[in-house]
């Protein structure tokens, strides 16, 4: 796994940045470049903060404060994103766009690589690694079905429900097991899955439900 590490790190980083850029583009289309740039600064600043904390081991499972730090890192984007949804700031985004972006969930193959290297147990790695990868692979097809109108709604709703469940599992399970079998999920770059990517996926599912 050591030789693959730079590529795995780059893949996780690219997925995080893709999510941030997507929301910036949505806000720019709705509210103009000024507000979008302010949110972009906040989003990138938060990403850099979590990234630096992850690299420094602040979320490490053996630390007494590690689990609390992870919970805070998960709640901040969830609360902020929920506030934006409730205020109707994300009305113009389409379900198809929300699904299409989640093709980058294939980055979860990183989790499967960690499992293959015996760094993670099957009960933790397989639901996240296989689940997110399948969601990412099927996202383009579901997005096309969503653009087809009401005929694609059943597939879209099922995909959203499954994706939301996996996102919740990705946030909860690694934090609960951080001091034991899920220790490697508290280390960089895997810790970016529960602290950055999964909250973003969940917010996209919630946004998709609101605009259906």
C-alpha positions, -999 to 999 in steps of 0.1 A, spaced: 0 0 0 30 23 6 37 27 -31 0 36 -38 -2 61 -10 4 93 -30 -22 82 -55 -48 73 -29 -42 106 -11 -45 126 -43 -78 108 -51 -94 116 -18 -82 152 -20 -96 156 -55 -130 142 -43 -131 167 -15 -122 197 -37 -148 186 -64 -175 187 -37 -165 222 -26 -163 235 -62 -197 221 -70 -214 240 -42 -195 272 -51 -208 268 -87 -244 263 -74 -242 294 -52 -226 315 -80 -255 306 -103 -281 315 -77 -266 345 -59 -238 358 -80 -200 356 -78 -197 378 -47 -216 356 -23 -202 325 -40 -166 336 -34 -173 343 3 -187 308 7 -158 295 -13 -134 311 11 -153 295 40 -155 261 23 -118 260 13 -108 274 47 -127 246 64 -113 220 41 -77 232 48 -84 232 85 -97 197 86 -70 186 62 -43 200 84 -59 185 116 -61 152 99 -24 153 88 -13 163 123 -32 133 138 -58 154 157 -85 128 149 -63 98 159 -84 72 177 -59 68 206 -62 105 215 -87 113 242 -99 143 221 -98 125 188 -134 113 188 -147 147 199 -127 164 172 -142 140 146 -177 147 158 -172 184 156 -158 181 121 -188 161 110 -214 184 126 -201 218 113 -208 211 76 -240 193 84 -254 222 104 -242 248 79 -255 229 50 -289 222 67 -292 260 74 -286 267 37 -312 241 27 -338 254 51 -332 290 39 -339 279 4 -304 289 -8 -300 258 -30 -333 258 -49 -319 259 -84 -298 228 -82 -314 198 -100 -315 162 -86 -297 151 -117 -268 174 -110 -266 163 -73 -265 127 -84 -240 132 -113 -214 148 -90 -215 118 -67 -198 97 -94 -167 107 -75 -178 84 -47 -158 58 -66 -129 72 -46 -141 47 -19 -119 21 -37 -93 37 -14 -112 20 15 -111 -13 -3 -73 -10 -8 -69 -4 29 -91 -35 36 -69 -55 12 -39 -44 32 -56 -57 63 -58 -22 78 -96 -23 83 -121 -51 93 -146 -63 67 -177 -50 87 -163 -15 84 -146 -14 51 -170 -34 28 -202 -14 34 -184 19 28 -159 7 1 -183 -14 -19 -214 7 -12 -199 41 -22 -181 26 -52 -213 11 -65 -231 44 -59 -204 62 -78 -205 38 -107 -243 40 -110 -245 78 -105 -243 87 -142 -271 62 -151 -293 75 -123 -286 111 -133 -297 103 -168 -329 87 -155 -335 117 -133 -333 140 -164 -359 118 -181 -386 131 -158 -411 112 -137 -401 78 -152 -367 81 -134 -381 90 -100 -383 55 -85 -346 48 -93 -336 83 -81 -355 79 -47 -341 44 -41 -306 56 -50 -309 85 -26 -321 64 3 -293 39 -1 -268 67 -5 -280 85 26 -278 53 47 -243 46 36 -233 82 42 -247 80 78 -228 47 83 -196 63 70 -199 90 96 -210 69 126 -192 36 123 -156 49 120 -160 73 149 -175 46 171 -147 22 163 -119 47 162 -101 34 193 -103 -3 182 -108 -19 148 -115 13 130 -83 30 141 -70 35 106 -102 54 97 -91 80 122 -58 86 103 -51 107 72 -63 104 45 -91 79 54 -104 102 81 -115 126 54 -143 101 45 -163 106 78 -152 142 84 -156 157 49 -170 135 22 -198 117 40 -214 149 54 -213 163 19 -229 132 4 -257 133 30 -264 169 24 -267 162 -14 -292 135 -7 -312 158 16 -310 185 -11 -321 161 -38 -351 150 -16 -362 187 -12 -361 195 -49 -377 163 -63 
